Amino acid sequence: SMKCVNLVKKFARKYGTAKVCLYNLPYFGAAGIYSEMIAQEKDLIGIVTCITPGWMKPYCKDKSNAASKRIGTNPIAWSTPYNHGIITIDIATSQRAASVALNAGKSNQGKERAEDMISVPSDYLIDLEGNEVVYPESPEYVRNCSLFPLGGKNFGYKGYGLSVSIELEHVAGGCENTDIIPGCKTSEGRVGQIFEAVSIDSVYDRETVLSKISNVVSNILECGGGNAKLPGQIEQEYRNRHLKEGIPYSDAQVERLIKIGKCAGIQFDL
C-alpha cells in the first residue's frame, strides 16, 4: 500500500490524475492514513477505497433471514488539502465499521448480565432473524449478524448504493468479492484496494487553488457558527491528544495485547 501511494503520487504529478488498483491483499488498516499521505504535500487530492468481505445484506424493506450477507463495508477516504491542513473524511458504507460490534463482542464474551456488557448503537446490527442487536455476546455471534448500510433502516439505500458502486469499480480493477467469512484471518481472507490521486492545479496554479479552497472552508465554518467542525477534525483532535497523552485501551484490548506479546516473546509490564 505504501508503494502504491508513492506510485500514484508520481504519476498524478506527471499526468494530472492517476489510479492504482490492487487485489488479493490483507486489510491495510484505516484508509484515511493513505489518502492523507497522498495529499500531504498539498498538491494532490487523495481518494482511497477498499472492498471487504460481505457484512451487509442487499438493501430491501424486508430484513428477514431470506436475504444473505453479500455487500462489504467497503470504506472510502477522501483527503483535500487547504492552507491550514488537510480535510479528510474516512467512512464505511455501513452505519458504522464492523469493528465496533466485534470489539463489543470481545468485551462481552462470558458475561451474562446486560448491565455488565458494552452496548452497540441502535439501527446498526441485526441478527439472523432480523432482530436488532444491542448487546453482542461474542465475536462469533457478531459474525453471524448483519450490519445496516449507511442510512439505516429508512435510508439504507444510500450506503448500499455507495458500497455497490465501490465494489463494481474494484471489479474493473481486478478484484471480485467472494464468499469470505467476515473477520477471516486465513490466506483466503483477501481484499482489494484502490488508490487515486488528482492534481489540484489543473485549472489554477497551486497557490491560487489552495487559497480558493481555504476561502470556501472559511465560509462553511462561518455559516456553521462557533460549533462547526470540518470533516475529520474531531478525529484529528483525538489523534493529536492521544499522541501526546497516550492511546486509551479497554481491559479486553489490554488482555489481547498481553496474549499477542506472549506469542511474540515480548513481555508487557501492564
C-alpha positions in Angstrom: 0.0 0.0 0.0 2.8 2.4 0.8 4.5 1.6 -2.5 1.2 2.4 -4.3 0.8 5.7 -2.5 4.2 6.8 -3.8 3.4 5.4 -7.3 0.1 7.1 -7.6 1.5 10.4 -6.5 4.3 10.1 -9.0 2.0 9.5 -12.0 -0.6 12.1 -10.9 2.1 14.8 -10.8 3.1 13.8 -14.3 -0.3 13.2 -15.9 -2.8 15.2 -13.7 -4.6 12.1 -12.3 -3.6 8.5 -11.6 -5.2 5.4 -10.1 -3.6 2.2 -8.8 -5.7 -1.0 -8.2 -4.7 -3.9 -6.0 -6.3 -7.2 -5.2 -5.7 -10.4 -3.2 -4.3 -8.5 -0.2 -4.7 -8.4 3.6 -6.5 -5.4 5.1 -4.4 -2.2 5.3 -6.0 -0.5 8.3 -7.6 3.0 8.1 -8.0 4.1 4.5 -7.6 7.8 5.6 -4.0 7.2 6.5 -3.2 6.7 2.9 -5.4 9.4 1.4 -3.7 11.9 3.7 -0.3 10.7 2.6 -1.3 11.3 -1.0 -2.4 14.9 0.0 0.3 15.7 2.5 2.4 17.9 0.1 -0.8 19.9 -0.7 -0.6 19.4 -4.4 -2.9 16.4 -4.8 -6.3 15.2 -3.7 -6.2 11.7 -2.4 -9.1 9.1 -2.7 -8.7 5.6 -1.3 -11.3 2.8 -1.2 -11.2 -0.8 -0.1 -13.5 -3.8 -0.9 -14.1 -6.1 2.0 -15.9 -9.4 2.8 -19.6 -9.3 3.0 -21.0 -7.8 6.1 -24.4 -6.4 4.9 -27.5 -7.8 3.2 -28.6 -6.2 0.0 -30.9 -3.3 1.0 -34.6 -4.1 1.0 -37.6 -3.3 3.1 -37.7 -6.9 4.5 -34.8 -7.6 6.9 -35.7 -11.2 7.3 -33.3 -14.2 7.0 -34.4 -14.6 3.4 -31.6 -12.3 2.4 -27.9 -13.3 2.6 -25.0 -11.1 3.6 -23.2 -10.1 0.4 -22.2 -6.4 0.5 -18.9 -5.3 2.1 -18.5 -2.3 4.4 -16.3 -1.0 1.6 -14.7 2.1 3.2 -13.8 5.3 1.3 -11.4 8.0 2.4 -11.1 11.4 0.7 -8.4 14.0 1.6 -8.3 17.5 0.3 -5.6 20.0 1.2 -6.1 23.6 2.1 -3.9 26.4 3.5 -4.3 25.2 7.2 -4.1 21.5 6.8 -5.9 18.6 5.2 -9.6 17.8 5.3 -10.2 14.1 5.4 -13.4 12.0 5.6 -12.9 8.3 6.2 -16.1 6.3 6.4 -17.5 2.8 6.0 -20.6 2.4 3.7 -22.3 0.7 6.7 -23.8 2.6 9.5 -20.5 2.1 11.4 -17.5 -0.1 10.8 -17.8 -3.8 11.8 -15.0 -3.3 14.4 -17.4 -1.5 16.7 -19.6 -4.7 17.0 -16.6 -7.0 17.1 -14.8 -5.1 19.9 -18.1 -5.1 21.9 -18.5 -8.8 21.3 -15.0 -9.5 22.6 -15.6 -7.4 25.7 -19.0 -9.1 26.4 -17.8 -12.6 25.9 -18.6 -14.7 29.0 -20.8 -12.0 30.6 -24.4 -12.8 31.4 -25.9 -9.5 32.7 -26.7 -6.7 30.3 -25.5 -4.1 32.8 -22.0 -5.6 32.6 -22.0 -5.6 28.8 -20.9 -3.0 26.3 -23.8 -1.9 24.0 -23.6 -1.0 20.3 -25.6 1.8 18.7 -29.2 1.2 17.7 -30.0 0.9 13.9 -26.7 -0.8 13.4 -26.7 -4.5 13.9 -29.3 -7.2 13.3 -29.3 -11.0 13.9 -30.2 -13.8 11.5 -33.9 -13.3 12.2 -33.7 -9.6 11.5 -33.9 -8.6 15.2 -31.9 -5.6 16.3 -28.9 -6.5 18.4 -27.8 -4.1 21.2 -25.5 -6.3 23.4 -23.5 -8.7 21.1 -22.4 -11.6 23.2 -19.2 -12.7 21.4 -17.2 -12.0 18.2 -18.6 -15.3 16.7 -22.1 -14.1 17.4 -21.3 -10.8 15.6 -20.0 -12.6 12.5 -23.4 -14.3 12.2 -25.1 -10.9 12.2 -25.6 -8.3 9.6 -24.8 -4.5 9.5 -27.2 -1.9 8.3 -26.0 0.1 5.3 -25.2 3.8 5.8 -28.6 5.5 6.2 -30.0 2.7 8.5 -33.5 1.2 8.3 -35.1 4.1 6.4 -32.4 5.4 4.1 -30.0 2.5 3.8 -30.3 2.5 0.0 -27.7 5.4 0.1 -25.0 3.3 1.8 -26.0 0.3 -0.2 -25.7 2.1 -3.5 -22.3 3.6 -2.5 -21.0 0.2 -1.4 -22.1 -1.5 -4.6 -20.5 1.3 -6.7 -17.2 0.9 -4.9 -17.3 -2.9 -5.4 -18.0 -2.5 -9.2 -15.1 -0.2 -9.6 -12.9 -2.8 -7.9 -14.2 -5.5 -10.2 -12.9 -3.3 -13.1 -9.6 -3.2 -11.2 -9.3 -7.0 -11.0 -10.8 -7.7 -7.6 -14.0 -9.6 -7.1 -15.8 -10.1 -3.7 -16.0 -13.8 -2.8 -17.8 -15.6 0.0 -15.3 -14.9 2.6 -16.3 -15.2 6.3 -16.2 -11.7 7.8 -13.2 -11.4 10.1 -11.5 -14.3 8.3 -7.7 -14.3 9.1 -6.7 -17.1 6.7 -4.9 -16.7 3.4 -8.4 -16.7 1.7 -9.4 -13.5 3.6 -8.3 -11.1 0.9 -9.5 -7.7 -0.1 -8.9 -5.1 -2.8 -7.6 -1.6 -2.6 -7.7 1.4 -4.9 -5.5 4.5 -4.6 -6.3 7.6 -6.6 -4.6 11.0 -6.8 -5.8 14.1 -8.6 -3.6 17.2 -9.1 -5.2 20.4 -7.7 -3.6 22.7 -10.3 -5.4 21.5 -13.4 -7.4 24.9 -13.7 -5.5 27.3 -11.4 -1.9 27.3 -10.1 -1.4 25.5 -6.8 -1.3 28.6 -4.5 -4.4 30.0 -6.1 -6.5 26.9 -5.8 -5.4 26.4 -2.2 -6.5 29.9 -1.4 -9.8 29.3 -3.1 -10.4 26.0 -1.2 -9.5 27.8 2.0 -12.0 30.6 1.4 -14.7 28.0 0.9 -13.7 26.3 4.1 -13.8 29.6 6.0 -17.2 30.3 4.6 -18.6 26.9 5.6 -17.3 27.4 9.2 -18.7 30.9 9.4 -22.1 29.7 8.3 -21.9 26.9 10.9 -21.2 29.2 13.8 -18.9 28.6 16.6 -19.7 24.9 16.9 -19.0 23.9 13.3 -16.4 21.2 12.6 -14.7 20.2 9.4 -14.9 16.6 8.2 -12.4 14.6 10.1 -11.5 17.4 12.5 -12.7 15.7 15.6 -10.7 12.6 14.7 -7.6 14.7 14.1 -8.1 16.3 17.5 -8.4 12.9 19.1 -5.3 11.7 17.4 -3.2 14.7 18.4 -4.3 14.3 22.0 -3.7 10.6 22.1 -0.2 11.0 20.5 0.6 13.4 23.4 -1.2 11.7 26.3 -1.3 8.1 25.3 -3.8 5.8 23.4 -6.7 4.5 25.6 -7.2 0.7 25.6 -10.1 -1.3 27.1 -9.4 -4.1 29.5 -10.2 -6.6 26.8 -7.8 -5.0 24.4 -5.0 -5.0 27.0 -5.6 -8.7 27.6 -5.3 -9.4 23.9 -2.2 -7.3 23.7 -0.6 -9.4 26.5 -1.5 -12.6 24.8 0.0 -11.4 21.5 3.1 -10.3 23.3 3.5 -13.8 24.8 3.2 -15.4 21.3 5.8 -13.0 20.1 8.1 -13.4 23.1 7.5 -9.9 24.3 6.8 -9.2 28.0 4.5 -6.3 28.8 4.6 -4.8 32.2 1.0 -3.5 32.4 
